[in-house]
Amino acid sequence: MSQSLPQLSSHLLKELQEVPLPEAVPWWPQTLGWQVLMLAALLWGVVWLSRWGRRWWRARYRREGLATLQRLKGCALAQQITELQQLMSLMVRYAYPEATPPARHGLGWLSFLDETGQSEFSKGPGLAWQRALFQPRQAWQIDAEQMLAVLAQAELWIRCHPGCRHG
């Protein structure tokens, strides 16, 4: 009985015909309208990606400036005062190479920073920060809390100034 069973099943399977598989669906659309639409979408994607990459590349100085500013928040007051001045000077030189501020210190410098960004350096502790650059430590009229306010203004300026025109 066990020998006739395999013969019987192979006899039944002989009669079966294989079902033909349907043709694979192509990834590329077949009609011209969809092809044009897909090419337009691809072109838009390439343009958007290149603009995003260019904007990302141009903003690298902002990222570096913000990282330096975060590092400064943990430093001593004297180091914060001098290095913030250097950082802001570098940021302005990179972002506005054609602009010549009246000076790189004092009220004119603070006014320039206020005009180019959404900051208020010339009001409040910004003046004390600028005075501390040229006064002996005993004559400083700025404390750590005021310096944190100046650092916050610097962060606002770095984030919000209109930005560089090259790159």
Rosetta blueprint (number, residue, H / E / L):
1 M L
2 S L
3 Q L
4 S H
5 L H
6 P H
7 Q H
8 L H
9 S H
10 S H
11 H H
12 L H
13 L H
14 K H
15 E L
16 L L
17 Q L
18 E L
19 V L
20 P L
21 L L
22 P L
23 E L
24 A L
25 V L
26 P L
27 W L
28 W L
29 P L
30 Q L
31 T L
32 L H
33 G H
34 W H
35 Q H
36 V H
37 L H
38 M H
39 L H
40 A H
41 A H
42 L H
43 L H
44 W H
45 G H
46 V H
47 V H
48 W H
49 L H
50 S H
51 R H
52 W H
53 G H
54 R H
55 R H
56 W H
57 W H
58 R H
59 A L
60 R H
61 Y H
62 R H
63 R H
64 E H
65 G H
66 L H
67 A H
68 T H
69 L H
70 Q H
71 R H
72 L H
73 K L
74 G L
75 C L
76 A L
77 L H
78 A H
79 Q H
80 Q H
81 I H
82 T H
83 E H
84 L H
85 Q H
86 Q H
87 L H
88 M H
89 S H
90 L H
91 M H
92 V H
93 R H
94 Y H
95 A H
96 Y L
97 P L
98 E L
99 A L
100 T L
101 P L
102 P L
103 A L
104 R L
105 H L
106 G H
107 L H
108 G H
109 W H
110 L H
111 S H
112 F H
113 L H
114 D H
115 E H
116 T H
117 G L
118 Q L
119 S L
120 E L
121 F L
122 S L
123 K L
124 G L
125 P H
126 G H
127 L H
128 A H
129 W H
130 Q H
131 R H
132 A H
133 L H
134 F H
135 Q L
136 P L
137 R H
138 Q H
139 A H
140 W L
141 Q L
142 I L
143 D L
144 A H
145 E H
146 Q H
147 M H
148 L H
149 A H
150 V H
151 L H
152 A H
153 Q H
154 A H
155 E H
156 L H
157 W H
158 I H
159 R H
160 C H
161 H L
162 P L
163 G L
164 C L
165 R L
166 H L
167 G L
